[in-house]
């Protein structure tokens, strides 16, 4: 099980077309903050029907898109 699995399940269970989540929202879902390892694990989102779009370091947001 990936440490990011709670996030992927959240996306799948809410079944929205697109998400724009702040780092804080992601931290609340996961119980920890995202770090550089997120870039390695982001490919796992596809197993749950989503892909990671833009990651904004300035806005501190991540966009997820349903595939």
mmCIF file of the N, C-alpha and C atoms, coordinates in Angstrom:
data_MODEL
# 
_entry.id   MODEL 
# 
loop_
_atom_site.group_PDB 
_atom_site.id 
_atom_site.type_symbol 
_atom_site.label_atom_id 
_atom_site.label_alt_id 
_atom_site.label_comp_id 
_atom_site.label_asym_id 
_atom_site.label_entity_id 
_atom_site.label_seq_id 
_atom_site.pdbx_PDB_ins_code 
_atom_site.Cartn_x 
_atom_site.Cartn_y 
_atom_site.Cartn_z 
_atom_site.occupancy 
_atom_site.B_iso_or_equiv 
_atom_site.pdbx_formal_charge 
_atom_site.auth_seq_id 
_atom_site.auth_comp_id 
_atom_site.auth_asym_id 
_atom_site.auth_atom_id 
_atom_site.pdbx_PDB_model_num 
ATOM 1   N N  . UNK A 1 1  ? 0.843   -1.189 0.000   1.00 0.00 ? 1  UNK A N  1 
ATOM 2   C CA . UNK A 1 1  ? 0.000   0.000  0.000   1.00 0.00 ? 1  UNK A CA 1 
ATOM 3   C C  . UNK A 1 1  ? 0.889   1.254  0.000   1.00 0.00 ? 1  UNK A C  1 
ATOM 4   N N  . UNK A 1 2  ? 0.574   2.151  -0.877  1.00 0.00 ? 2  UNK A N  1 
ATOM 5   C CA . UNK A 1 2  ? 1.296   3.420  -0.992  1.00 0.00 ? 2  UNK A CA 1 
ATOM 6   C C  . UNK A 1 2  ? 0.879   4.368  0.128   1.00 0.00 ? 2  UNK A C  1 
ATOM 7   N N  . UNK A 1 3  ? 1.796   5.208  0.550   1.00 0.00 ? 3  UNK A N  1 
ATOM 8   C CA . UNK A 1 3  ? 1.453   6.198  1.565   1.00 0.00 ? 3  UNK A CA 1 
ATOM 9   C C  . UNK A 1 3  ? 0.455   7.226  1.038   1.00 0.00 ? 3  UNK A C  1 
ATOM 10  N N  . UNK A 1 4  ? 0.306   7.308  -0.287  1.00 0.00 ? 4  UNK A N  1 
ATOM 11  C CA . UNK A 1 4  ? -0.634  8.254  -0.893  1.00 0.00 ? 4  UNK A CA 1 
ATOM 12  C C  . UNK A 1 4  ? -1.987  7.627  -1.223  1.00 0.00 ? 4  UNK A C  1 
ATOM 13  N N  . UNK A 1 5  ? -2.167  6.354  -0.891  1.00 0.00 ? 5  UNK A N  1 
ATOM 14  C CA . UNK A 1 5  ? -3.423  5.673  -1.211  1.00 0.00 ? 5  UNK A CA 1 
ATOM 15  C C  . UNK A 1 5  ? -4.662  6.373  -0.651  1.00 0.00 ? 5  UNK A C  1 
ATOM 16  N N  . UNK A 1 6  ? -4.642  6.926  0.570   1.00 0.00 ? 6  UNK A N  1 
ATOM 17  C CA . UNK A 1 6  ? -5.834  7.652  1.045   1.00 0.00 ? 6  UNK A CA 1 
ATOM 18  C C  . UNK A 1 6  ? -6.249  8.802  0.121   1.00 0.00 ? 6  UNK A C  1 
ATOM 19  N N  . UNK A 1 7  ? -5.276  9.468  -0.486  1.00 0.00 ? 7  UNK A N  1 
ATOM 20  C CA . UNK A 1 7  ? -5.583  10.550 -1.420  1.00 0.00 ? 7  UNK A CA 1 
ATOM 21  C C  . UNK A 1 7  ? -6.223  9.995  -2.681  1.00 0.00 ? 7  UNK A C  1 
ATOM 22  N N  . UNK A 1 8  ? -5.662  8.934  -3.219  1.00 0.00 ? 8  UNK A N  1 
ATOM 23  C CA . UNK A 1 8  ? -6.222  8.344  -4.444  1.00 0.00 ? 8  UNK A CA 1 
ATOM 24  C C  . UNK A 1 8  ? -7.641  7.841  -4.192  1.00 0.00 ? 8  UNK A C  1 
ATOM 25  N N  . UNK A 1 9  ? -7.867  7.233  -3.046  1.00 0.00 ? 9  UNK A N  1 
ATOM 26  C CA . UNK A 1 9  ? -9.216  6.750  -2.712  1.00 0.00 ? 9  UNK A CA 1 
ATOM 27  C C  . UNK A 1 9  ? -10.188 7.910  -2.541  1.00 0.00 ? 9  UNK A C  1 
ATOM 28  N N  . UNK A 1 10 ? -9.717  9.003  -1.963  1.00 0.00 ? 10 UNK A N  1 
ATOM 29  C CA . UNK A 1 10 ? -10.553 10.198 -1.815  1.00 0.00 ? 10 UNK A CA 1 
ATOM 30  C C  . UNK A 1 10 ? -11.016 10.689 -3.184  1.00 0.00 ? 10 UNK A C  1 
ATOM 31  N N  . UNK A 1 11 ? -10.090 10.776 -4.128  1.00 0.00 ? 11 UNK A N  1 
ATOM 32  C CA . UNK A 1 11 ? -10.444 11.226 -5.471  1.00 0.00 ? 11 UNK A CA 1 
ATOM 33  C C  . UNK A 1 11 ? -11.475 10.305 -6.096  1.00 0.00 ? 11 UNK A C  1 
ATOM 34  N N  . UNK A 1 12 ? -11.216 9.014  -6.024  1.00 0.00 ? 12 UNK A N  1 
ATOM 35  C CA . UNK A 1 12 ? -12.108 8.023  -6.643  1.00 0.00 ? 12 UNK A CA 1 
ATOM 36  C C  . UNK A 1 12 ? -13.493 8.030  -5.994  1.00 0.00 ? 12 UNK A C  1 
ATOM 37  N N  . UNK A 1 13 ? -13.533 8.068  -4.677  1.00 0.00 ? 13 UNK A N  1 
ATOM 38  C CA . UNK A 1 13 ? -14.811 7.994  -3.963  1.00 0.00 ? 13 UNK A CA 1 
ATOM 39  C C  . UNK A 1 13 ? -15.685 9.215  -4.184  1.00 0.00 ? 13 UNK A C  1 
ATOM 40  N N  . UNK A 1 14 ? -15.086 10.382 -4.357  1.00 0.00 ? 14 UNK A N  1 
ATOM 41  C CA . UNK A 1 14 ? -15.865 11.597 -4.589  1.00 0.00 ? 14 UNK A CA 1 
ATOM 42  C C  . UNK A 1 14 ? -16.218 11.778 -6.056  1.00 0.00 ? 14 UNK A C  1 
ATOM 43  N N  . UNK A 1 15 ? -15.484 11.101 -6.934  1.00 0.00 ? 15 UNK A N  1 
ATOM 44  C CA . UNK A 1 15 ? -15.835 10.970 -8.355  1.00 0.00 ? 15 UNK A CA 1 
ATOM 45  C C  . UNK A 1 15 ? -16.138 12.288 -9.069  1.00 0.00 ? 15 UNK A C  1 
ATOM 46  N N  . UNK A 1 16 ? -15.374 13.319 -8.766  1.00 0.00 ? 16 UNK A N  1 
ATOM 47  C CA . UNK A 1 16 ? -15.531 14.575 -9.489  1.00 0.00 ? 16 UNK A CA 1 
ATOM 48  C C  . UNK A 1 16 ? -14.693 14.534 -10.764 1.00 0.00 ? 16 UNK A C  1 
ATOM 49  N N  . UNK A 1 17 ? -15.066 15.343 -11.720 1.00 0.00 ? 17 UNK A N  1 
ATOM 50  C CA . UNK A 1 17 ? -14.352 15.408 -12.990 1.00 0.00 ? 17 UNK A CA 1 
ATOM 51  C C  . UNK A 1 17 ? -12.940 15.958 -12.802 1.00 0.00 ? 17 UNK A C  1 
ATOM 52  N N  . UNK A 1 18 ? -12.832 17.041 -12.038 1.00 0.00 ? 18 UNK A N  1 
ATOM 53  C CA . UNK A 1 18 ? -11.547 17.692 -11.765 1.00 0.00 ? 18 UNK A CA 1 
ATOM 54  C C  . UNK A 1 18 ? -11.506 18.140 -10.312 1.00 0.00 ? 18 UNK A C  1 
ATOM 55  N N  . UNK A 1 19 ? -10.334 18.154 -9.785  1.00 0.00 ? 19 UNK A N  1 
ATOM 56  C CA . UNK A 1 19 ? -10.091 18.653 -8.428  1.00 0.00 ? 19 UNK A CA 1 
ATOM 57  C C  . UNK A 1 19 ? -8.971  19.676 -8.481  1.00 0.00 ? 19 UNK A C  1 
ATOM 58  N N  . UNK A 1 20 ? -9.088  20.696 -7.653  1.00 0.00 ? 20 UNK A N  1 
ATOM 59  C CA . UNK A 1 20 ? -7.971  21.596 -7.394  1.00 0.00 ? 20 UNK A CA 1 
ATOM 60  C C  . UNK A 1 20 ? -7.852  21.644 -5.881  1.00 0.00 ? 20 UNK A C  1 
ATOM 61  N N  . UNK A 1 21 ? -6.895  20.893 -5.372  1.00 0.00 ? 21 UNK A N  1 
ATOM 62  C CA . UNK A 1 21 ? -6.725  20.786 -3.932  1.00 0.00 ? 21 UNK A CA 1 
ATOM 63  C C  . UNK A 1 21 ? -5.489  21.548 -3.486  1.00 0.00 ? 21 UNK A C  1 
ATOM 64  N N  . UNK A 1 22 ? -5.622  22.230 -2.369  1.00 0.00 ? 22 UNK A N  1 
ATOM 65  C CA . UNK A 1 22 ? -4.469  22.924 -1.798  1.00 0.00 ? 22 UNK A CA 1 
ATOM 66  C C  . UNK A 1 22 ? -3.585  21.893 -1.090  1.00 0.00 ? 22 UNK A C  1 
ATOM 67  N N  . UNK A 1 23 ? -2.355  22.264 -0.869  1.00 0.00 ? 23 UNK A N  1 
ATOM 68  C CA . UNK A 1 23 ? -1.458  21.384 -0.108  1.00 0.00 ? 23 UNK A CA 1 
ATOM 69  C C  . UNK A 1 23 ? -2.078  21.071 1.251   1.00 0.00 ? 23 UNK A C  1 
ATOM 70  N N  . UNK A 1 24 ? -2.738  22.053 1.867   1.00 0.00 ? 24 UNK A N  1 
ATOM 71  C CA . UNK A 1 24 ? -3.369  21.868 3.181   1.00 0.00 ? 24 UNK A CA 1 
ATOM 72  C C  . UNK A 1 24 ? -4.483  20.837 3.104   1.00 0.00 ? 24 UNK A C  1 
ATOM 73  N N  . UNK A 1 25 ? -5.316  20.895 2.061   1.00 0.00 ? 25 UNK A N  1 
ATOM 74  C CA . UNK A 1 25 ? -6.396  19.917 1.901   1.00 0.00 ? 25 UNK A CA 1 
ATOM 75  C C  . UNK A 1 25 ? -5.816  18.511 1.729   1.00 0.00 ? 25 UNK A C  1 
ATOM 76  N N  . UNK A 1 26 ? -4.753  18.409 0.942   1.00 0.00 ? 26 UNK A N  1 
ATOM 77  C CA . UNK A 1 26 ? -4.105  17.117 0.729   1.00 0.00 ? 26 UNK A CA 1 
ATOM 78  C C  . UNK A 1 26 ? -3.518  16.612 2.049   1.00 0.00 ? 26 UNK A C  1 
ATOM 79  N N  . UNK A 1 27 ? -2.894  17.517 2.796   1.00 0.00 ? 27 UNK A N  1 
ATOM 80  C CA . UNK A 1 27 ? -2.333  17.159 4.097   1.00 0.00 ? 27 UNK A CA 1 
ATOM 81  C C  . UNK A 1 27 ? -3.427  16.647 5.030   1.00 0.00 ? 27 UNK A C  1 
ATOM 82  N N  . UNK A 1 28 ? -4.599  17.290 5.012   1.00 0.00 ? 28 UNK A N  1 
ATOM 83  C CA . UNK A 1 28 ? -5.710  16.858 5.856   1.00 0.00 ? 28 UNK A CA 1 
ATOM 84  C C  . UNK A 1 28 ? -6.201  15.463 5.466   1.00 0.00 ? 28 UNK A C  1 
ATOM 85  N N  . UNK A 1 29 ? -6.225  15.169 4.180   1.00 0.00 ? 29 UNK A N  1 
ATOM 86  C CA . UNK A 1 29 ? -6.655  13.854 3.700   1.00 0.00 ? 29 UNK A CA 1 
ATOM 87  C C  . UNK A 1 29 ? -5.638  12.787 4.096   1.00 0.00 ? 29 UNK A C  1 
ATOM 88  N N  . UNK A 1 30 ? -4.356  13.099 3.924   1.00 0.00 ? 30 UNK A N  1 
ATOM 89  C CA . UNK A 1 30 ? -3.295  12.122 4.157   1.00 0.00 ? 30 UNK A CA 1 
ATOM 90  C C  . UNK A 1 30 ? -2.858  12.010 5.615   1.00 0.00 ? 30 UNK A C  1 
ATOM 91  N N  . UNK A 1 31 ? -2.934  13.106 6.320   1.00 0.00 ? 31 UNK A N  1 
ATOM 92  C CA . UNK A 1 31 ? -2.412  13.123 7.681   1.00 0.00 ? 31 UNK A CA 1 
ATOM 93  C C  . UNK A 1 31 ? -0.947  13.514 7.740   1.00 0.00 ? 31 UNK A C  1 
ATOM 94  N N  . UNK A 1 32 ? -0.380  13.895 6.599   1.00 0.00 ? 32 UNK A N  1 
ATOM 95  C CA . UNK A 1 32 ? 1.000   14.386 6.515   1.00 0.00 ? 32 UNK A CA 1 
ATOM 96  C C  . UNK A 1 32 ? 1.111   15.266 5.280   1.00 0.00 ? 32 UNK A C  1 
ATOM 97  N N  . UNK A 1 33 ? 2.131   16.094 5.229   1.00 0.00 ? 33 UNK A N  1 
ATOM 98  C CA . UNK A 1 33 ? 2.339   16.985 4.100   1.00 0.00 ? 33 UNK A CA 1 
ATOM 99  C C  . UNK A 1 33 ? 2.985   16.280 2.917   1.00 0.00 ? 33 UNK A C  1 
ATOM 100 N N  . UNK A 1 34 ? 2.708   16.766 1.721   1.00 0.00 ? 34 UNK A N  1 
ATOM 101 C CA . UNK A 1 34 ? 3.352   16.176 0.551   1.00 0.00 ? 34 UNK A CA 1 
ATOM 102 C C  . UNK A 1 34 ? 4.767   16.722 0.427   1.00 0.00 ? 34 UNK A C  1 
ATOM 103 N N  . UNK A 1 35 ? 5.634   15.900 -0.134  1.00 0.00 ? 35 UNK A N  1 
ATOM 104 C CA . UNK A 1 35 ? 7.023   16.306 -0.333  1.00 0.00 ? 35 UNK A CA 1 
ATOM 105 C C  . UNK A 1 35 ? 7.438   15.895 -1.749  1.00 0.00 ? 35 UNK A C  1 
ATOM 106 N N  . UNK A 1 36 ? 8.724   15.923 -2.026  1.00 0.00 ? 36 UNK A N  1 
ATOM 107 C CA . UNK A 1 36 ? 9.202   15.600 -3.371  1.00 0.00 ? 36 UNK A CA 1 
ATOM 108 C C  . UNK A 1 36 ? 8.873   14.171 -3.788  1.00 0.00 ? 36 UNK A C  1 
ATOM 109 N N  . UNK A 1 37 ? 8.652   13.271 -2.835  1.00 0.00 ? 37 UNK A N  1 
ATOM 110 C CA . UNK A 1 37 ? 8.305   11.893 -3.199  1.00 0.00 ? 37 UNK A CA 1 
ATOM 111 C C  . UNK A 1 37 ? 6.963   11.834 -3.929  1.00 0.00 ? 37 UNK A C  1 
ATOM 112 N N  . UNK A 1 38 ? 6.134   12.876 -3.750  1.00 0.00 ? 38 UNK A N  1 
ATOM 113 C CA . UNK A 1 38 ? 4.851   12.925 -4.449  1.00 0.00 ? 38 UNK A CA 1 
ATOM 114 C C  . UNK A 1 38 ? 5.048   12.800 -5.958  1.00 0.00 ? 38 UNK A C  1 
ATOM 115 N N  . UNK A 1 39 ? 6.110   13.378 -6.467  1.00 0.00 ? 39 UNK A N  1 
ATOM 116 C CA . UNK A 1 39 ? 6.384   13.315 -7.904  1.00 0.00 ? 39 UNK A CA 1 
ATOM 117 C C  . UNK A 1 39 ? 6.594   11.883 -8.370  1.00 0.00 ? 39 UNK A C  1 
ATOM 118 N N  . UNK A 1 40 ? 7.164   11.051 -7.522  1.00 0.00 ? 40 UNK A N  1 
ATOM 119 C CA . UNK A 1 40 ? 7.366   9.643  -7.851  1.00 0.00 ? 40 UNK A CA 1 
ATOM 120 C C  . UNK A 1 40 ? 6.056   8.873  -7.785  1.00 0.00 ? 40 UNK A C  1 
ATOM 121 N N  . UNK A 1 41 ? 5.249   9.170  -6.780  1.00 0.00 ? 41 UNK A N  1 
ATOM 122 C CA . UNK A 1 41 ? 4.015   8.421  -6.540  1.00 0.00 ? 41 UNK A CA 1 
ATOM 123 C C  . UNK A 1 41 ? 2.826   8.890  -7.362  1.00 0.00 ? 41 UNK A C  1 
ATOM 124 N N  . UNK A 1 42 ? 2.919   10.064 -7.989  1.00 0.00 ? 42 UNK A N  1 
ATOM 125 C CA . UNK A 1 42 ? 1.743   10.612 -8.679  1.00 0.00 ? 42 UNK A CA 1 
ATOM 126 C C  . UNK A 1 42 ? 1.218   9.701  -9.783  1.00 0.00 ? 42 UNK A C  1 
ATOM 127 N N  . UNK A 1 43 ? 2.066   8.855  -10.338 1.00 0.00 ? 43 UNK A N  1 
ATOM 128 C CA . UNK A 1 43 ? 1.610   7.939  -11.397 1.00 0.00 ? 43 UNK A CA 1 
ATOM 129 C C  . UNK A 1 43 ? 0.586   6.920  -10.872 1.00 0.00 ? 43 UNK A C  1 
ATOM 130 N N  . UNK A 1 44 ? 0.576   6.688  -9.563  1.00 0.00 ? 44 UNK A N  1 
ATOM 131 C CA . UNK A 1 44 ? -0.382  5.762  -8.970  1.00 0.00 ? 44 UNK A CA 1 
ATOM 132 C C  . UNK A 1 44 ? -1.820  6.241  -9.116  1.00 0.00 ? 44 UNK A C  1 
ATOM 133 N N  . UNK A 1 45 ? -2.032  7.528  -9.273  1.00 0.00 ? 45 UNK A N  1 
ATOM 134 C CA . UNK A 1 45 ? -3.381  8.080  -9.396  1.00 0.00 ? 45 UNK A CA 1 
ATOM 135 C C  . UNK A 1 45 ? -4.125  7.464  -10.568 1.00 0.00 ? 45 UNK A C  1 
ATOM 136 N N  . UNK A 1 46 ? -3.396  7.076  -11.615 1.00 0.00 ? 46 UNK A N  1 
ATOM 137 C CA . UNK A 1 46 ? -4.032  6.485  -12.798 1.00 0.00 ? 46 UNK A CA 1 
ATOM 138 C C  . UNK A 1 46 ? -4.754  5.190  -12.472 1.00 0.00 ? 46 UNK A C  1 
ATOM 139 N N  . UNK A 1 47 ? -4.262  4.451  -11.487 1.00 0.00 ? 47 UNK A N  1 
ATOM 140 C CA . UNK A 1 47 ? -4.924  3.210  -11.067 1.00 0.00 ? 47 UNK A CA 1 
ATOM 141 C C  . UNK A 1 47 ? -6.305  3.498  -10.479 1.00 0.00 ? 47 UNK A C  1 
ATOM 142 N N  . UNK A 1 48 ? -6.550  4.733  -10.079 1.00 0.00 ? 48 UNK A N  1 
ATOM 143 C CA . UNK A 1 48 ? -7.810  5.138  -9.468  1.00 0.00 ? 48 UNK A CA 1 
ATOM 144 C C  . UNK A 1 48 ? -8.629  6.029  -10.394 1.00 0.00 ? 48 UNK A C  1 
ATOM 145 N N  . UNK A 1 49 ? -8.197  6.143  -11.648 1.00 0.00 ? 49 UNK A N  1 
ATOM 146 C CA . UNK A 1 49 ? -8.950  6.882  -12.648 1.00 0.00 ? 49 UNK A CA 1 
ATOM 147 C C  . UNK A 1 49 ? -8.629  8.354  -12.760 1.00 0.00 ? 49 UNK A C  1 
ATOM 148 N N  . UNK A 1 50 ? -7.516  8.788  -12.183 1.00 0.00 ? 50 UNK A N  1 
ATOM 149 C CA . UNK A 1 50 ? -7.135  10.202 -12.229 1.00 0.00 ? 50 UNK A CA 1 
ATOM 150 C C  . UNK A 1 50 ? -5.691  10.366 -12.647 1.00 0.00 ? 50 UNK A C  1 
ATOM 151 N N  . UNK A 1 51 ? -5.386  11.554 -13.126 1.00 0.00 ? 51 UNK A N  1 
ATOM 152 C CA . UNK A 1 51 ? -3.997  11.900 -13.392 1.00 0.00 ? 51 UNK A CA 1 
ATOM 153 C C  . UNK A 1 51 ? -3.708  13.230 -12.718 1.00 0.00 ? 51 UNK A C  1 
ATOM 154 N N  . UNK A 1 52 ? -2.461  13.406 -12.350 1.00 0.00 ? 52 UNK A N  1 
ATOM 155 C CA . UNK A 1 52 ? -2.041  14.659 -11.730 1.00 0.00 ? 52 UNK A CA 1 
ATOM 156 C C  . UNK A 1 52 ? -1.744  15.644 -12.845 1.00 0.00 ? 52 UNK A C  1 
ATOM 157 N N  . UNK A 1 53 ? -2.420  16.772 -12.794 1.00 0.00 ? 53 UNK A N  1 
ATOM 158 C CA . UNK A 1 53 ? -2.187  17.827 -13.774 1.00 0.00 ? 53 UNK A CA 1 
ATOM 159 C C  . UNK A 1 53 ? -1.112  18.757 -13.271 1.00 0.00 ? 53 UNK A C  1 
ATOM 160 N N  . UNK A 1 54 ? -1.447  20.014 -13.169 1.00 0.00 ? 54 UNK A N  1 
ATOM 161 C CA . UNK A 1 54 ? -0.481  21.031 -12.760 1.00 0.00 ? 54 UNK A CA 1 
ATOM 162 C C  . UNK A 1 54 ? -0.260  21.015 -11.249 1.00 0.00 ? 54 UNK A C  1 
ATOM 163 N N  . UNK A 1 55 ? 0.992   21.075 -10.872 1.00 0.00 ? 55 UNK A N  1 
ATOM 164 C CA . UNK A 1 55 ? 1.382   21.254 -9.483  1.00 0.00 ? 55 UNK A CA 1 
ATOM 165 C C  . UNK A 1 55 ? 1.947   22.666 -9.375  1.00 0.00 ? 55 UNK A C  1 
ATOM 166 N N  . UNK A 1 56 ? 1.257   23.514 -8.632  1.00 0.00 ? 56 UNK A N  1 
ATOM 167 C CA . UNK A 1 56 ? 1.686   24.912 -8.505  1.00 0.00 ? 56 UNK A CA 1 
ATOM 168 C C  . UNK A 1 56 ? 2.380   25.121 -7.167  1.00 0.00 ? 56 UNK A C  1 
ATOM 169 N N  . UNK A 1 57 ? 3.672   25.364 -7.236  1.00 0.00 ? 57 UNK A N  1 
ATOM 170 C CA . UNK A 1 57 ? 4.430   25.651 -6.028  1.00 0.00 ? 57 UNK A CA 1 
ATOM 171 C C  . UNK A 1 57 ? 4.069   27.035 -5.488  1.00 0.00 ? 57 UNK A C  1 
ATOM 172 N N  . UNK A 1 58 ? 3.745   27.959 -6.381  1.00 0.00 ? 58 UNK A N  1 
ATOM 173 C CA . UNK A 1 58 ? 3.402   29.324 -5.985  1.00 0.00 ? 58 UNK A CA 1 
ATOM 174 C C  . UNK A 1 58 ? 2.060   29.365 -5.254  1.00 0.00 ? 58 UNK A C  1 
ATOM 175 N N  . UNK A 1 59 ? 1.036   28.732 -5.858  1.00 0.00 ? 59 UNK A N  1 
ATOM 176 C CA . UNK A 1 59 ? -0.303  28.727 -5.261  1.00 0.00 ? 59 UNK A CA 1 
ATOM 177 C C  . UNK A 1 59 ? -0.453  27.636 -4.197  1.00 0.00 ? 59 UNK A C  1 
ATOM 178 N N  . UNK A 1 60 ? 0.490   26.699 -4.179  1.00 0.00 ? 60 UNK A N  1 
ATOM 179 C CA . UNK A 1 60 ? 0.438   25.546 -3.275  1.00 0.00 ? 60 UNK A CA 1 
ATOM 180 C C  . UNK A 1 60 ? -0.835  24.740 -3.511  1.00 0.00 ? 60 UNK A C  1 
ATOM 181 N N  . UNK A 1 61 ? -1.048  24.390 -4.800  1.00 0.00 ? 61 UNK A N  1 
ATOM 182 C CA . UNK A 1 61 ? -2.198  23.586 -5.201  1.00 0.00 ? 61 UNK A CA 1 
ATOM 183 C C  . UNK A 1 61 ? -1.770  22.488 -6.168  1.00 0.00 ? 61 UNK A C  1 
ATOM 184 N N  . UNK A 1 62 ? -2.624  21.468 -6.254  1.00 0.00 ? 62 UNK A N  1 
ATOM 185 C CA . UNK A 1 62 ? -2.436  20.382 -7.211  1.00 0.00 ? 62 UNK A CA 1 
ATOM 186 C C  . UNK A 1 62 ? -3.759  20.166 -7.925  1.00 0.00 ? 62 UNK A C  1 
ATOM 187 N N  . UNK A 1 63 ? -3.704  20.060 -9.246  1.00 0.00 ? 63 UNK A N  1 
ATOM 188 C CA . UNK A 1 63 ? -4.896  19.797 -10.034 1.00 0.00 ? 63 UNK A CA 1 
ATOM 189 C C  . UNK A 1 63 ? -4.893  18.320 -10.433 1.00 0.00 ? 63 UNK A C  1 
ATOM 190 N N  . UNK A 1 64 ? -6.031  17.674 -10.226 1.00 0.00 ? 64 UNK A N  1 
ATOM 191 C CA . UNK A 1 64 ? -6.230  16.282 -10.612 1.00 0.00 ? 64 UNK A CA 1 
ATOM 192 C C  . UNK A 1 64 ? -7.342  16.240 -11.655 1.00 0.00 ? 64 UNK A C  1 
ATOM 193 N N  . UNK A 1 65 ? -7.160  15.413 -12.679 1.00 0.00 ? 65 UNK A N  1 
ATOM 194 C CA . UNK A 1 65 ? -8.143  15.299 -13.757 1.00 0.00 ? 65 UNK A CA 1 
ATOM 195 C C  . UNK A 1 65 ? -8.569  13.846 -13.910 1.00 0.00 ? 65 UNK A C  1 
ATOM 196 N N  . UNK A 1 66 ? -9.873  13.646 -14.063 1.00 0.00 ? 66 UNK A N  1 
ATOM 197 C CA . UNK A 1 66 ? -10.390 12.301 -14.293 1.00 0.00 ? 66 UNK A CA 1 
ATOM 198 C C  . UNK A 1 66 ? -9.998  11.850 -15.688 1.00 0.00 ? 66 UNK A C  1 
ATOM 199 N N  . UNK A 1 67 ? -9.570  10.579 -15.807 1.00 0.00 ? 67 UNK A N  1 
ATOM 200 C CA . UNK A 1 67 ? -9.182  10.061 -17.133 1.00 0.00 ? 67 UNK A CA 1 
ATOM 201 C C  . UNK A 1 67 ? -10.170 9.013  -17.606 1.00 0.00 ? 67 UNK A C  1 
# 
